[in-house]
């Protein structure tokens, strides 16, 4: 099935194709000027199931789309059109059109692909009260680029909602969660950013725990942090819901990614030993705090031996590591909890 087309009518159906190799499937419903309600694609059930879709075009769409792979184009053709859709595919190339009301929910099936590779472009038709945009993207790696015609963007109610899932270690104070999927500027205007959890803040355009805040793995189900950005007029809102999954981390002062790298600069050098010596000279209490915090603005990992202490043993382990390297032995890997080498 390569083409479903209606001239001056509507397509109201549940359509399925089982051929996973489809790349040129097209569904088009053209409006007839004599019939204002024509040119619609309407289906709230699984509308398309195929390997790939070349184009879906209509004056008005209300559909649930399921595609195994890429969707090249979804296009609204008429002024004042409406798109209410649940869209699922591994990626979407371009979605564009004229519309007065948009309700979009994206779910991408491939975690390593952005759902919108190129552009989501809308020219909003309708007055300030009628025009509305709602976006919802559910994918940890979802990224979207938006292009609105400037004379419409400031008078349109826009609600963009994205979901992300992020694993982090417990017992790490001030931890940065990374960049968010919402802009801090829109049409040259700085947006007002708020966070739903008082333990978090925006720091260098990143969502981060406040300097003395940390998470613990006993928080069942993780932590939900909503980041909301609005313009001064309040008619533009971008939301990112981040579900923070908290991983157990019984030895927060141990660098599990690079065991002997005290300052985490990507190298093991005598400086890593010197930092431990300085710590021993500065603090006679060898028991490390239960929560790791930056020291003088630096992230340091003193617990080479994974015993919760900073001691001469940690120095000895780095020296042994140097000796093994000089002897030509293979590089060490991170140790399981409680094991010394």
NORFEN-V451513 format. One record per run of one state. SS is the DSSP state (H for helix, E for strand, C for the rest). FROM is the first residue (numbers start at 0). LEN is the number of residues. If there is no record, write none. Layout:
# NORFEN-V451513
SS&FROM&LEN + SS&FROM&LEN
This chain:
# NORFEN-V451513
C&0&2 + E&2&5 + C&7&3 + E&10&2 + C&12&12 + E&24&6 + C&30&1 + E&31&1 + C&32&2 + E&34&1 + C&35&4 + E&39&9 + C&48&4 + E&52&6 + C&58&1 + E&59&7 + C&66&3 + E&69&7 + C&76&5 + E&81&8 + C&89&1 + E&90&9 + C&99&1 + E&100&8 + C&108&7 + E&115&9 + C&124&7 + E&131&7 + C&138&7 + E&145&3 + C&148&1 + H&149&4 + C&153&3 + E&156&13 + C&169&2 + E&171&1 + C&172&3 + E&175&4 + C&179&5 + E&184&2 + C&186&2 + E&188&2 + C&190&1 + E&191&4 + C&195&4 + E&199&4 + C&203&2 + E&205&4 + C&209&13 + E&222&8 + C&230&5 + E&235&12 + C&247&22 + H&269&13 + C&282&4 + E&286&1 + C&287&4 + E&291&1 + C&292&2 + E&294&1 + C&295&2 + E&297&1 + C&298&10 + E&308&1 + C&309&2 + H&311&15 + C&326&15
